Amino acid sequence: MTTTPTIQIQNIIKASNRLNDVIAETPLQHNLNLSEKYEANIFLKREDLQMVRSYKIRGAYNFMVHLSAAEKAQGIVCASAGNHAQGVAHSCKLLQIKGEIYMPSTTPLQKINRVEKLGKSWVKVILIGDTFDEANKQARSYAQAQKKVFVHPFEDALVIAGQGTVGAEILNQFKKGDIDFLFAPVGGGGLSAGVGTYFQTLSPSTQIIGVEPEGAPAMHQSLAKGEVVTLDKINTFVDGAAVKQVGSLNFAICRQILKEVCLVPEGKVCSHILSMYNEDAIVVEPAGVLSVAALDFYKDQIKGKNIVCIISGGNNDIERMPEIKERSLVYEGLKHYFIVKFPQRAGALRDFLDNVLGPNDDITTFEYTKKTSRNSGPALVGIELKDKNDYAPLVQRMKDSAFEFMHIDKDSDLFSLLI
């Protein structure tokens, strides 16, 4: 399959016509809050309002509608962290194709339930592995053994063309002149490859920025090395964009059309999930807000410009919100965790409260077990601040009061056990 932009453009246009009666044309909305914050014209492409709450239905349906009668009768297999699974499930129901959907065991329950609801009796969910890549390996092996078609979430020309219809809609909807910057989330690279190809031909002046989570920089590292790399370890928090390896076809396209890839810390992602909800009543999943979270790193470049951010999905499990808030507070410097060595004597805790804790500081976590055979013992202490600038005085007061301590926020392995 060639990656020539002209051929891809034709495929994207055909996919758009094919999807007319299947998907919703999601709005391109001007966002006043973001526009004022960054002194730019910020528009959000609201794929979170798609019927399956993400853009993935576009690529899944465009691929599956091309299956032969024999392939449809045999049934399909896919692997997904959630959104692709929902697109495939809905397509299975629409096209009346039996599907077996492999999902990581870490997938949020909300996404699993949605897959089963969308696919109804046409799909079966198999939970296996801790990451997309592990589930993907099992799914591909099973599909090969059973001679079933494997519906790849991102590395297929038809899937890429389907995702590219997001770009076609954006350019059809934008009436304010030229789009200076387009920010697109990157997981396996299907969305950025499809949208970027369309823009490269019809809006070549637009600078396209791919956005990845800092804990899963597969495209960023691949572009830096000049070839597809496989990451040894990833942070799966931004589950919709956490893959160890991008598609080779996607990489070949993205290296031609992406200006660069921006890496966004998971904590910043959480902060923007909360702000989008609190300020605009928009519910986004971690991968869905990547494009908005990247704006902080480009505030000088985008000032006065026309900007489009693709909100790729809104499948966020409400049960994740406490963790999202926690990660945000830690990232913003408003919450800190320490291991503090307390003397095993009466009044030690009172000394800490009186001499260390500031007037606006709040202890949110305190875990300590007295060991009668020791002179001192460690306690896990979580402290929330009103202002991040209160951190340095807090640390100084611990030193002045002779409390031995270790700040563990930056120890990722140890900290991951807490939140």
Secondary structure, 3 states (H helix, E strand, C coil): CCCCHHHHHHHHHHHHHHHCCCCCCCCEEECHHHHHHHCCEEEEEEHHHCCCCECHHHHHHHHHCCCCHHHHHHCEEEECCCHHHHHHHHHHHHHCCCEEEEECCCCCHHHHHHHHHHHHHHEEEEECCCCHHHHHHHHHHHHHHHCCEEECCCCCHHHHHHHHHHHHHHHHHCCCCCCCEEEEECCCCHHHHHHHHHHHHHCCCCEEEEEEECCCCHHHHHHHHCCCCCCCCCCCCCHHHCCCCCCHHHHHHHHHHCCEEEEECHHHHHHHHHHHHHHHCCCCCCHHHHHHHHHHHHHHHHCCCEEEEEECECCCCHHHHHHHHHHHHHHCCCEEEEEEEEECCCCHHHHHHHHCCCCCCEEEEEEECCCCCCCEEEEEEEEECCCHHHHHHHHHHHHHCCCEEEECCCCHHHHCCCC
